[in-house]
Amino acid sequence: MFVMNLEDVNLEMDKINAYLRRCLWMDFEFCMMSAGQIVLSGSIDQSNEYAIDIVFDQPYFVSTLFLWHTDTSKVFIELASEDEEIEFNKKYRTEIGNYIFKINVEYFDRPPIFIAAKKISCIILDENPFREQ
């Protein structure tokens, strides 16, 4: 059984993508990774406070870089295509109920980050990280 329905997953990804489209850039890192939760946090540079947290609950697998810059001209996060799902199901025997998310990264033609999890949510910590100081 799915923890989140597809409509709710798409709404949460739309919220993340809309926020990042308003940003000039964003650096991301994994702040927490456990069997129960993965947290990606983004900031405009490593010395600043985080502007956004993206939380994946009940993760099944992750294939990733650990620190990266997003290309805000591309969609940041989306669901894997059917072909990508088949590929990951062959490799990892992904359990039913998981969504496979892919994340675009600066300087990569294809998304190098994939996360399978049952739920996604985001917390926008700074609505306007590029305001003048």
N, CA, C and O atoms as CSV, one atom per row, in Angstrom:
chain,resi,resn,atom,element,x,y,z
A,1,MET,N,N,0.839,-1.189,0.000
A,1,MET,CA,C,0.000,0.000,0.000
A,1,MET,C,C,0.886,1.255,0.000
A,1,MET,O,O,1.914,1.308,0.675
A,2,PHE,N,N,0.469,2.240,-0.758
A,2,PHE,CA,C,1.212,3.493,-0.855
A,2,PHE,C,C,0.937,4.369,0.358
A,2,PHE,O,O,-0.207,4.487,0.798
A,3,VAL,N,N,1.981,4.980,0.896
A,3,VAL,CA,C,1.835,5.901,2.011
A,3,VAL,C,C,1.254,7.222,1.510
A,3,VAL,O,O,0.518,7.896,2.231
A,4,MET,N,N,1.583,7.587,0.279
A,4,MET,CA,C,1.093,8.818,-0.361
A,4,MET,C,C,0.490,8.443,-1.701
A,4,MET,O,O,0.976,7.539,-2.379
A,5,ASN,N,N,-0.573,9.141,-2.079
A,5,ASN,CA,C,-1.086,8.880,-3.416
A,5,ASN,C,C,-0.317,9.729,-4.425
A,5,ASN,O,O,0.371,10.680,-4.057
A,6,LEU,N,N,-0.444,9.375,-5.691
A,6,LEU,CA,C,0.328,10.024,-6.747
A,6,LEU,C,C,0.019,11.520,-6.836
A,6,LEU,O,O,0.919,12.324,-7.080
A,7,GLU,N,N,-1.215,11.887,-6.646
A,7,GLU,CA,C,-1.583,13.310,-6.703
A,7,GLU,C,C,-0.848,14.108,-5.626
A,7,GLU,O,O,-0.348,15.199,-5.898
A,8,ASP,N,N,-0.780,13.574,-4.410
A,8,ASP,CA,C,-0.077,14.262,-3.329
A,8,ASP,C,C,1.427,14.342,-3.588
A,8,ASP,O,O,2.065,15.345,-3.268
A,9,VAL,N,N,1.986,13.285,-4.166
A,9,VAL,CA,C,3.414,13.285,-4.525
A,9,VAL,C,C,3.675,14.385,-5.542
A,9,VAL,O,O,4.622,15.158,-5.393
A,10,ASN,N,N,2.837,14.462,-6.580
A,10,ASN,CA,C,3.015,15.492,-7.607
A,10,ASN,C,C,2.854,16.894,-7.046
A,10,ASN,O,O,3.588,17.798,-7.444
A,11,LEU,N,N,1.918,17.098,-6.137
A,11,LEU,CA,C,1.743,18.411,-5.511
A,11,LEU,C,C,2.991,18.820,-4.732
A,11,LEU,O,O,3.414,19.974,-4.789
A,12,GLU,N,N,3.570,17.881,-4.013
A,12,GLU,CA,C,4.772,18.186,-3.225
A,12,GLU,C,C,5.962,18.472,-4.140
A,12,GLU,O,O,6.743,19.386,-3.873
A,13,MET,N,N,6.106,17.700,-5.213
A,13,MET,CA,C,7.191,17.968,-6.160
A,13,MET,C,C,6.986,19.313,-6.857
A,13,MET,O,O,7.953,20.037,-7.095
A,14,ASP,N,N,5.744,19.653,-7.185
A,14,ASP,CA,C,5.446,20.966,-7.790
A,14,ASP,C,C,5.840,22.099,-6.854
A,14,ASP,O,O,6.372,23.118,-7.295
A,15,LYS,N,N,5.581,21.923,-5.562
A,15,LYS,CA,C,5.949,22.928,-4.554
A,15,LYS,C,C,7.470,23.122,-4.514
A,15,LYS,O,O,7.958,24.251,-4.462
A,16,ILE,N,N,8.202,22.021,-4.540
A,16,ILE,CA,C,9.669,22.070,-4.527
A,16,ILE,C,C,10.182,22.733,-5.799
A,16,ILE,O,O,11.003,23.648,-5.732
A,17,ASN,N,N,9.710,22.285,-6.949
A,17,ASN,CA,C,10.179,22.818,-8.227
A,17,ASN,C,C,9.829,24.291,-8.385
A,17,ASN,O,O,10.641,25.058,-8.903
A,18,ALA,N,N,8.640,24.707,-7.951
A,18,ALA,CA,C,8.248,26.123,-8.048
A,18,ALA,C,C,9.154,26.984,-7.183
A,18,ALA,O,O,9.563,28.067,-7.603
A,19,TYR,N,N,9.469,26.523,-5.992
A,19,TYR,CA,C,10.362,27.269,-5.104
A,19,TYR,C,C,11.752,27.427,-5.740
A,19,TYR,O,O,12.307,28.525,-5.760
A,20,LEU,N,N,12.302,26.334,-6.251
A,20,LEU,CA,C,13.655,26.373,-6.804
A,20,LEU,C,C,13.728,27.172,-8.104
A,20,LEU,O,O,14.779,27.731,-8.418
A,21,ARG,N,N,12.637,27.239,-8.864
A,21,ARG,CA,C,12.626,28.087,-10.069
A,21,ARG,C,C,12.790,29.563,-9.709
A,21,ARG,O,O,13.305,30.341,-10.511
A,22,ARG,N,N,12.357,29.953,-8.506
A,22,ARG,CA,C,12.487,31.344,-8.062
A,22,ARG,C,C,13.902,31.654,-7.562
A,22,ARG,O,O,14.249,32.817,-7.354
A,23,CYS,N,N,14.702,30.626,-7.372
A,23,CYS,CA,C,16.055,30.803,-6.836
A,23,CYS,C,C,17.064,30.913,-7.974
A,23,CYS,O,O,16.892,30.310,-9.033
A,24,LEU,N,N,18.102,31.678,-7.742
A,24,LEU,CA,C,19.162,31.808,-8.735
A,24,LEU,C,C,20.015,30.542,-8.788
A,24,LEU,O,O,20.484,30.156,-9.859
A,25,TRP,N,N,20.217,29.901,-7.649
A,25,TRP,CA,C,20.935,28.648,-7.526
A,25,TRP,C,C,20.613,28.075,-6.150
A,25,TRP,O,O,19.976,28.728,-5.323
A,26,MET,N,N,21.058,26.854,-5.922
A,26,MET,CA,C,20.880,26.237,-4.607
A,26,MET,C,C,21.882,25.088,-4.517
A,26,MET,O,O,21.991,24.274,-5.434
A,27,ASP,N,N,22.607,25.032,-3.413
A,27,ASP,CA,C,23.527,23.932,-3.121
A,27,ASP,C,C,22.816,22.964,-2.187
A,27,ASP,O,O,22.143,23.383,-1.245
A,28,PHE,N,N,22.964,21.676,-2.449
A,28,PHE,CA,C,22.286,20.664,-1.637
A,28,PHE,C,C,23.283,19.702,-1.012
A,28,PHE,O,O,24.374,19.467,-1.532
A,29,GLU,N,N,22.867,19.158,0.119
A,29,GLU,CA,C,23.622,18.092,0.775
A,29,GLU,C,C,22.651,17.215,1.546
A,29,GLU,O,O,21.540,17.631,1.876
A,30,PHE,N,N,23.086,16.001,1.827
A,30,PHE,CA,C,22.302,15.120,2.678
A,30,PHE,C,C,22.593,15.480,4.118
A,30,PHE,O,O,23.735,15.385,4.567
A,31,CYS,N,N,21.582,15.888,4.838
A,31,CYS,CA,C,21.759,16.234,6.250
A,31,CYS,C,C,21.484,15.048,7.151
A,31,CYS,O,O,22.003,14.961,8.265
A,32,MET,N,N,20.664,14.138,6.657
A,32,MET,CA,C,20.365,12.952,7.444
A,32,MET,C,C,20.023,11.816,6.491
A,32,MET,O,O,19.329,12.005,5.492
A,33,MET,N,N,20.516,10.652,6.818
A,33,MET,CA,C,20.188,9.476,6.030
A,33,MET,C,C,20.108,8.292,6.981
A,33,MET,O,O,21.098,7.899,7.598
A,34,SER,N,N,18.907,7.733,7.085
A,34,SER,CA,C,18.708,6.555,7.927
A,34,SER,C,C,17.697,5.649,7.246
A,34,SER,O,O,17.173,5.982,6.183
A,35,ALA,N,N,17.428,4.523,7.847
A,35,ALA,CA,C,16.451,3.599,7.279
A,35,ALA,C,C,15.035,4.172,7.325
A,35,ALA,O,O,14.155,3.712,6.597
A,36,GLY,N,N,14.817,5.162,8.170
A,36,GLY,CA,C,13.477,5.739,8.307
A,36,GLY,C,C,13.269,7.024,7.545
A,36,GLY,O,O,12.135,7.378,7.221
A,37,GLN,N,N,14.371,7.744,7.246
A,37,GLN,CA,C,14.201,9.063,6.629
A,37,GLN,C,C,15.499,9.546,5.989
A,37,GLN,O,O,16.595,9.315,6.499
A,38,ILE,N,N,15.336,10.220,4.861
A,38,ILE,CA,C,16.440,10.917,4.202
A,38,ILE,C,C,16.041,12.379,4.131
A,38,ILE,O,O,14.920,12.701,3.735
A,39,VAL,N,N,16.954,13.268,4.513
A,39,VAL,CA,C,16.691,14.708,4.455
A,39,VAL,C,C,17.760,15.362,3.590
A,39,VAL,O,O,18.953,15.289,3.885
A,40,LEU,N,N,17.303,16.008,2.507
A,40,LEU,CA,C,18.157,16.840,1.672
A,40,LEU,C,C,17.931,18.273,2.099
A,40,LEU,O,O,16.787,18.702,2.247
A,41,SER,N,N,18.989,19.011,2.297
A,41,SER,CA,C,18.855,20.415,2.684
A,41,SER,C,C,19.588,21.276,1.679
A,41,SER,O,O,20.693,20.952,1.243
A,42,GLY,N,N,18.952,22.384,1.319
A,42,GLY,CA,C,19.528,23.286,0.346
A,42,GLY,C,C,19.769,24.659,0.931
A,42,GLY,O,O,18.993,25.148,1.752
A,43,SER,N,N,20.871,25.282,0.493
A,43,SER,CA,C,21.191,26.642,0.914
A,43,SER,C,C,21.864,27.345,-0.260
A,43,SER,O,O,22.301,26.701,-1.214
A,44,ILE,N,N,21.944,28.679,-0.181
A,44,ILE,CA,C,22.563,29.394,-1.291
A,44,ILE,C,C,24.080,29.320,-1.240
A,44,ILE,O,O,24.736,29.580,-2.249
A,45,ASP,N,N,24.644,28.980,-0.117
A,45,ASP,CA,C,26.050,28.590,-0.012
A,45,ASP,C,C,26.245,27.862,1.304
A,45,ASP,O,O,25.378,27.911,2.178
A,46,GLN,N,N,27.359,27.197,1.451
A,46,GLN,CA,C,27.554,26.321,2.607
A,46,GLN,C,C,27.677,27.064,3.925
A,46,GLN,O,O,27.588,26.445,4.985
A,47,SER,N,N,27.877,28.366,3.887
A,47,SER,CA,C,27.989,29.120,5.133
A,47,SER,C,C,26.643,29.672,5.596
A,47,SER,O,O,26.532,30.195,6.705
A,48,ASN,N,N,25.620,29.555,4.748
A,48,ASN,CA,C,24.292,30.080,5.099
A,48,ASN,C,C,23.426,29.034,5.762
A,48,ASN,O,O,23.711,27.838,5.711
A,49,GLU,N,N,22.371,29.504,6.380
A,49,GLU,CA,C,21.343,28.625,6.927
A,49,GLU,C,C,20.631,27.925,5.770
A,49,GLU,O,O,20.626,28.418,4.642
A,50,TYR,N,N,20.044,26.793,6.057
A,50,TYR,CA,C,19.298,26.084,5.024
A,50,TYR,C,C,18.048,26.866,4.646
A,50,TYR,O,O,17.406,27.489,5.492
A,51,ALA,N,N,17.714,26.820,3.357
A,51,ALA,CA,C,16.530,27.496,2.842
A,51,ALA,C,C,15.385,26.515,2.608
A,51,ALA,O,O,14.217,26.901,2.646
A,52,ILE,N,N,15.719,25.241,2.365
A,52,ILE,CA,C,14.703,24.232,2.088
A,52,ILE,C,C,15.188,22.873,2.579
A,52,ILE,O,O,16.363,22.533,2.438
A,53,ASP,N,N,14.281,22.108,3.149
A,53,ASP,CA,C,14.523,20.709,3.498
A,53,ASP,C,C,13.551,19.861,2.694
A,53,ASP,O,O,12.356,20.155,2.643
A,54,ILE,N,N,14.057,18.821,2.071
A,54,ILE,CA,C,13.217,17.864,1.351
A,54,ILE,C,C,13.365,16.542,2.078
A,54,ILE,O,O,14.470,16.025,2.243
A,55,VAL,N,N,12.232,16.002,2.509
A,55,VAL,CA,C,12.228,14.822,3.367
A,55,VAL,C,C,11.616,13.639,2.619
A,55,VAL,O,O,10.524,13.738,2.059
A,56,PHE,N,N,12.337,12.524,2.621
A,56,PHE,CA,C,11.848,11.278,2.044
A,56,PHE,C,C,11.641,10.301,3.198
A,56,PHE,O,O,12.596,9.928,3.880
A,57,ASP,N,N,10.407,9.893,3.414
A,57,ASP,CA,C,10.112,8.954,4.496
A,57,ASP,C,C,10.083,7.526,3.971
A,57,ASP,O,O,9.673,7.265,2.840
A,58,GLN,N,N,10.521,6.624,4.812
A,58,GLN,CA,C,10.580,5.198,4.525
A,58,GLN,C,C,11.325,4.923,3.214
A,58,GLN,O,O,10.771,4.304,2.305
A,59,PRO,N,N,12.579,5.382,3.115
A,59,PRO,CA,C,13.330,5.153,1.885
A,59,PRO,C,C,13.644,3.669,1.687
A,59,PRO,O,O,13.801,2.911,2.645
A,60,TYR,N,N,13.728,3.290,0.436
A,60,TYR,CA,C,14.061,1.908,0.082
A,60,TYR,C,C,15.478,1.816,-0.486
A,60,TYR,O,O,16.223,0.896,-0.150
A,61,PHE,N,N,15.851,2.767,-1.344
A,61,PHE,CA,C,17.222,2.840,-1.830
A,61,PHE,C,C,17.543,4.267,-2.226
A,61,PHE,O,O,16.657,5.097,-2.432
A,62,VAL,N,N,18.849,4.529,-2.328
A,62,VAL,CA,C,19.328,5.827,-2.806
A,62,VAL,C,C,20.585,5.582,-3.638
A,62,VAL,O,O,21.464,4.811,-3.253
A,63,SER,N,N,20.649,6.249,-4.773
A,63,SER,CA,C,21.824,6.243,-5.631
A,63,SER,C,C,22.172,7.708,-5.831
A,63,SER,O,O,21.404,8.442,-6.452
A,64,THR,N,N,23.325,8.151,-5.312
A,64,THR,CA,C,23.494,9.597,-5.193
A,64,THR,C,C,24.925,10.099,-5.188
A,64,THR,O,O,25.881,9.341,-5.028
A,65,LEU,N,N,25.033,11.393,-5.368
A,65,LEU,CA,C,26.196,12.196,-5.011
A,65,LEU,C,C,25.911,12.681,-3.585
A,65,LEU,O,O,24.762,12.620,-3.149
A,66,PHE,N,N,26.898,13.150,-2.861
A,66,PHE,CA,C,26.631,13.628,-1.509
A,66,PHE,C,C,26.514,15.136,-1.395
A,66,PHE,O,O,25.906,15.639,-0.450
A,67,LEU,N,N,27.083,15.857,-2.336
A,67,LEU,CA,C,27.020,17.312,-2.323
A,67,LEU,C,C,26.936,17.751,-3.769
A,67,LEU,O,O,27.702,17.274,-4.607
A,68,TRP,N,N,26.006,18.662,-4.078
A,68,TRP,CA,C,25.872,19.083,-5.460
A,68,TRP,C,C,25.185,20.434,-5.554
A,68,TRP,O,O,24.618,20.951,-4.591
A,69,HIS,N,N,25.266,20.985,-6.770
A,69,HIS,CA,C,24.606,22.248,-7.097
A,69,HIS,C,C,23.466,21.923,-8.049
A,69,HIS,O,O,23.615,21.100,-8.953
A,70,THR,N,N,22.347,22.563,-7.845
A,70,THR,CA,C,21.226,22.339,-8.748
A,70,THR,C,C,21.278,23.329,-9.905
A,70,THR,O,O,21.760,24.452,-9.757
A,71,ASP,N,N,20.786,22.904,-11.034
A,71,ASP,CA,C,20.630,23.767,-12.199
A,71,ASP,C,C,19.180,24.243,-12.167
A,71,ASP,O,O,18.276,23.507,-12.563
A,72,THR,N,N,18.957,25.453,-11.703
A,72,THR,CA,C,17.590,25.939,-11.504
A,72,THR,C,C,16.850,26.207,-12.817
A,72,THR,O,O,15.667,26.548,-12.800
A,73,SER,N,N,17.536,26.057,-13.950
A,73,SER,CA,C,16.842,26.196,-15.232
A,73,SER,C,C,16.145,24.886,-15.627
A,73,SER,O,O,15.340,24.868,-16.559
A,74,LYS,N,N,16.452,23.799,-14.922
A,74,LYS,CA,C,15.826,22.496,-15.168
A,74,LYS,C,C,14.857,22.178,-14.039
A,74,LYS,O,O,14.929,22.761,-12.957
A,75,VAL,N,N,13.960,21.252,-14.304
A,75,VAL,CA,C,13.103,20.723,-13.239
A,75,VAL,C,C,14.030,20.024,-12.251
A,75,VAL,O,O,14.859,19.204,-12.646
A,76,PHE,N,N,13.893,20.345,-10.975
A,76,PHE,CA,C,14.785,19.782,-9.970
A,76,PHE,C,C,14.466,18.322,-9.667
A,76,PHE,O,O,15.355,17.470,-9.680
A,77,ILE,N,N,13.182,18.034,-9.393
A,77,ILE,CA,C,12.796,16.686,-8.990
A,77,ILE,C,C,11.577,16.242,-9.781
A,77,ILE,O,O,10.654,17.017,-10.029
A,78,GLU,N,N,11.599,14.973,-10.169
A,78,GLU,CA,C,10.478,14.384,-10.889
A,78,GLU,C,C,10.492,12.888,-10.630
A,78,GLU,O,O,11.447,12.355,-10.065
A,79,LEU,N,N,9.432,12.217,-11.044
A,79,LEU,CA,C,9.383,10.776,-10.901
A,79,LEU,C,C,10.139,10.114,-12.050
A,79,LEU,O,O,10.192,10.641,-13.162
A,80,ALA,N,N,10.710,8.977,-11.769
A,80,ALA,CA,C,11.430,8.216,-12.786
A,80,ALA,C,C,10.468,7.798,-13.891
A,80,ALA,O,O,9.277,7.591,-13.654
A,81,SER,N,N,10.999,7.680,-15.087
A,81,SER,CA,C,10.200,7.196,-16.218
A,81,SER,C,C,9.925,5.702,-16.030
A,81,SER,O,O,10.510,5.056,-15.160
A,82,GLU,N,N,9.045,5.176,-16.841
A,82,GLU,CA,C,8.734,3.752,-16.769
A,82,GLU,C,C,9.970,2.903,-17.041
A,82,GLU,O,O,10.193,1.899,-16.364
A,83,ASP,N,N,10.783,3.298,-18.034
A,83,ASP,CA,C,12.015,2.554,-18.334
A,83,ASP,C,C,12.991,2.599,-17.164
A,83,ASP,O,O,13.628,1.594,-16.848
A,84,GLU,N,N,13.113,3.760,-16.520
A,84,GLU,CA,C,13.998,3.874,-15.352
A,84,GLU,C,C,13.478,3.031,-14.198
A,84,GLU,O,O,14.262,2.406,-13.484
A,85,GLU,N,N,12.162,3.007,-14.011
A,85,GLU,CA,C,11.577,2.162,-12.959
A,85,GLU,C,C,11.916,0.696,-13.197
A,85,GLU,O,O,12.292,-0.015,-12.266
A,86,ILE,N,N,11.786,0.247,-14.430
A,86,ILE,CA,C,12.095,-1.148,-14.760
A,86,ILE,C,C,13.561,-1.443,-14.459
A,86,ILE,O,O,13.883,-2.475,-13.872
A,87,GLU,N,N,14.447,-0.534,-14.864
A,87,GLU,CA,C,15.879,-0.701,-14.609
A,87,GLU,C,C,16.165,-0.831,-13.107
A,87,GLU,O,O,16.909,-1.719,-12.688
A,88,PHE,N,N,15.572,0.053,-12.303
A,88,PHE,CA,C,15.820,0.010,-10.856
A,88,PHE,C,C,15.151,-1.187,-10.201
A,88,PHE,O,O,15.675,-1.734,-9.231
A,89,ASN,N,N,14.006,-1.597,-10.714
A,89,ASN,CA,C,13.363,-2.791,-10.173
A,89,ASN,C,C,14.211,-4.032,-10.419
A,89,ASN,O,O,14.260,-4.925,-9.573
A,90,LYS,N,N,14.880,-4.097,-11.567
A,90,LYS,CA,C,15.773,-5.225,-11.847
A,90,LYS,C,C,16.975,-5.210,-10.905
A,90,LYS,O,O,17.388,-6.256,-10.405
A,91,LYS,N,N,17.539,-4.016,-10.661
A,91,LYS,CA,C,18.725,-3.902,-9.802
A,91,LYS,C,C,18.410,-4.085,-8.329
A,91,LYS,O,O,19.119,-4.802,-7.622
A,92,TYR,N,N,17.341,-3.435,-7.861
A,92,TYR,CA,C,17.101,-3.325,-6.420
A,92,TYR,C,C,15.835,-4.015,-5.932
A,92,TYR,O,O,15.550,-4.012,-4.734
A,93,ARG,N,N,15.071,-4.605,-6.849
A,93,ARG,CA,C,13.811,-5.275,-6.470
A,93,ARG,C,C,12.959,-4.348,-5.601
A,93,ARG,O,O,12.551,-4.693,-4.492
A,94,THR,N,N,12.712,-3.184,-6.140
A,94,THR,CA,C,11.984,-2.140,-5.424
A,94,THR,C,C,10.621,-2.652,-4.993
A,94,THR,O,O,9.863,-3.190,-5.800
A,95,GLU,N,N,10.321,-2.483,-3.729
A,95,GLU,CA,C,9.049,-2.947,-3.182
A,95,GLU,C,C,7.896,-2.096,-3.684
A,95,GLU,O,O,8.055,-0.900,-3.930
A,96,ILE,N,N,6.740,-2.717,-3.832
A,96,ILE,CA,C,5.525,-1.990,-4.199
A,96,ILE,C,C,5.239,-0.967,-3.109
A,96,ILE,O,O,5.405,-1.241,-1.921
A,97,GLY,N,N,4.813,0.203,-3.529
A,97,GLY,CA,C,4.515,1.264,-2.583
A,97,GLY,C,C,5.559,2.351,-2.554
A,97,GLY,O,O,5.372,3.377,-1.899
A,98,ASN,N,N,6.666,2.140,-3.261
A,98,ASN,CA,C,7.721,3.144,-3.339
A,98,ASN,C,C,7.599,3.934,-4.633
A,98,ASN,O,O,7.272,3.389,-5.687
A,99,TYR,N,N,7.866,5.212,-4.530
A,99,TYR,CA,C,8.008,6.069,-5.698
A,99,TYR,C,C,9.500,6.223,-5.936
A,99,TYR,O,O,10.280,6.293,-4.987
A,100,ILE,N,N,9.899,6.275,-7.205
A,100,ILE,CA,C,11.309,6.477,-7.523
A,100,ILE,C,C,11.456,7.908,-8.033
A,100,ILE,O,O,10.962,8.264,-9.103
A,101,PHE,N,N,12.151,8.715,-7.234
A,101,PHE,CA,C,12.362,10.126,-7.546
A,101,PHE,C,C,13.728,10.288,-8.196
A,101,PHE,O,O,14.688,9.612,-7.827
A,102,LYS,N,N,13.806,11.198,-9.174
A,102,LYS,CA,C,15.107,11.510,-9.761
A,102,LYS,C,C,15.338,13.008,-9.633
A,102,LYS,O,O,14.418,13.819,-9.734
A,103,ILE,N,N,16.608,13.342,-9.406
A,103,ILE,CA,C,16.985,14.728,-9.139
A,103,ILE,C,C,18.037,15.165,-10.155
A,103,ILE,O,O,19.071,14.520,-10.330
A,104,ASN,N,N,17.740,16.279,-10.817
A,104,ASN,CA,C,18.677,16.861,-11.777
A,104,ASN,C,C,19.738,17.666,-11.049
A,104,ASN,O,O,19.473,18.309,-10.033
A,105,VAL,N,N,20.949,17.615,-11.596
A,105,VAL,CA,C,22.110,18.245,-10.984
A,105,VAL,C,C,22.864,19.031,-12.055
A,105,VAL,O,O,22.919,18.629,-13.218
A,106,GLU,N,N,23.440,20.154,-11.643
A,106,GLU,CA,C,24.228,20.970,-12.562
A,106,GLU,C,C,25.385,20.150,-13.146
A,106,GLU,O,O,26.017,19.359,-12.446
A,107,TYR,N,N,25.645,20.353,-14.436
A,107,TYR,CA,C,26.736,19.727,-15.183
A,107,TYR,C,C,26.509,18.247,-15.499
A,107,TYR,O,O,27.443,17.565,-15.919
A,108,PHE,N,N,25.301,17.741,-15.309
A,108,PHE,CA,C,24.971,16.370,-15.685
A,108,PHE,C,C,23.858,16.408,-16.724
A,108,PHE,O,O,22.861,17.111,-16.557
A,109,ASP,N,N,24.039,15.642,-17.803
A,109,ASP,CA,C,23.004,15.575,-18.833
A,109,ASP,C,C,21.798,14.772,-18.372
A,109,ASP,O,O,20.659,15.076,-18.727
A,110,ARG,N,N,22.066,13.742,-17.576
A,110,ARG,CA,C,20.988,12.893,-17.042
A,110,ARG,C,C,21.033,12.951,-15.517
A,110,ARG,O,O,22.105,13.118,-14.936
A,111,PRO,N,N,19.890,12.817,-14.874
A,111,PRO,CA,C,19.883,12.871,-13.408
A,111,PRO,C,C,20.770,11.783,-12.794
A,111,PRO,O,O,20.608,10.605,-13.111
A,112,PRO,N,N,21.707,12.170,-11.917
A,112,PRO,CA,C,22.569,11.188,-11.273
A,112,PRO,C,C,22.052,10.721,-9.910
A,112,PRO,O,O,22.656,9.851,-9.282
A,113,ILE,N,N,20.942,11.293,-9.455
A,113,ILE,CA,C,20.440,10.986,-8.112
A,113,ILE,C,C,19.048,10.365,-8.223
A,113,ILE,O,O,18.143,10.925,-8.842
A,114,PHE,N,N,18.907,9.197,-7.608
A,114,PHE,CA,C,17.620,8.507,-7.564
A,114,PHE,C,C,17.355,8.090,-6.123
A,114,PHE,O,O,18.243,7.591,-5.433
A,115,ILE,N,N,16.130,8.302,-5.684
A,115,ILE,CA,C,15.732,7.916,-4.332
A,115,ILE,C,C,14.379,7.224,-4.431
A,115,ILE,O,O,13.436,7.775,-4.997
A,116,ALA,N,N,14.285,6.030,-3.886
A,116,ALA,CA,C,13.000,5.339,-3.796
A,116,ALA,C,C,12.514,5.484,-2.363
A,116,ALA,O,O,13.226,5.154,-1.414
A,117,ALA,N,N,11.299,5.978,-2.222
A,117,ALA,CA,C,10.727,6.178,-0.887
A,117,ALA,C,C,9.209,6.160,-0.993
A,117,ALA,O,O,8.639,6.305,-2.074
A,118,LYS,N,N,8.586,5.982,0.134
A,118,LYS,CA,C,7.124,5.927,0.163
A,118,LYS,C,C,6.473,7.299,0.279
A,118,LYS,O,O,5.290,7.450,-0.027
A,119,LYS,N,N,7.232,8.302,0.717
A,119,LYS,CA,C,6.636,9.615,0.951
A,119,LYS,C,C,7.673,10.704,0.741
A,119,LYS,O,O,8.858,10.508,1.009
A,120,ILE,N,N,7.214,11.859,0.257
A,120,ILE,CA,C,8.067,13.036,0.104
A,120,ILE,C,C,7.341,14.237,0.689
A,120,ILE,O,O,6.122,14.357,0.574
A,121,SER,N,N,8.100,15.120,1.314
A,121,SER,CA,C,7.544,16.389,1.805
A,121,SER,C,C,8.672,17.412,1.797
A,121,SER,O,O,9.851,17.062,1.760
A,122,CYS,N,N,8.284,18.673,1.832
A,122,CYS,CA,C,9.315,19.701,1.903
A,122,CYS,C,C,8.916,20.759,2.908
A,122,CYS,O,O,7.739,21.023,3.149
A,123,ILE,N,N,9.940,21.347,3.478
A,123,ILE,CA,C,9.770,22.443,4.425
A,123,ILE,C,C,10.572,23.609,3.867
A,123,ILE,O,O,11.797,23.533,3.762
A,124,ILE,N,N,9.887,24.680,3.512
A,124,ILE,CA,C,10.569,25.871,3.023
A,124,ILE,C,C,10.908,26.719,4.240
A,124,ILE,O,O,10.025,27.265,4.902
A,125,LEU,N,N,12.186,26.818,4.518
A,125,LEU,CA,C,12.670,27.502,5.711
A,125,LEU,C,C,12.907,28.986,5.472
A,125,LEU,O,O,12.846,29.791,6.401
A,126,ASP,N,N,13.178,29.343,4.219
A,126,ASP,CA,C,13.426,30.740,3.863
A,126,ASP,C,C,12.730,31.005,2.533
A,126,ASP,O,O,13.197,30.561,1.484
A,127,GLU,N,N,11.625,31.723,2.577
A,127,GLU,CA,C,10.835,32.000,1.374
A,127,GLU,C,C,11.612,32.803,0.337
A,127,GLU,O,O,11.342,32.682,-0.858
A,128,ASN,N,N,12.571,33.618,0.769
A,128,ASN,CA,C,13.313,34.477,-0.147
A,128,ASN,C,C,14.795,34.498,0.238
A,128,ASN,O,O,15.260,35.469,0.835
A,129,PRO,N,N,15.539,33.445,-0.095
A,129,PRO,CA,C,16.942,33.392,0.324
A,129,PRO,C,C,17.855,34.375,-0.399
A,129,PRO,O,O,19.002,34.556,0.011
A,130,PHE,N,N,17.375,35.017,-1.468
A,130,PHE,CA,C,18.209,35.935,-2.236
A,130,PHE,C,C,17.885,37.398,-1.991
A,130,PHE,O,O,18.303,38.260,-2.764
A,131,ARG,N,N,17.150,37.691,-0.934
A,131,ARG,CA,C,16.861,39.095,-0.625
A,131,ARG,C,C,18.173,39.811,-0.296
A,131,ARG,O,O,19.142,39.201,0.155
A,132,GLU,N,N,18.171,41.095,-0.532
A,132,GLU,CA,C,19.381,41.872,-0.233
A,132,GLU,C,C,19.598,41.924,1.263
A,132,GLU,O,O,18.663,42.112,2.042
A,133,GLN,N,N,20.829,41.757,1.640
A,133,GLN,CA,C,21.168,41.746,3.075
A,133,GLN,C,C,21.305,43.158,3.614
A,133,GLN,O,O,21.586,43.342,4.798
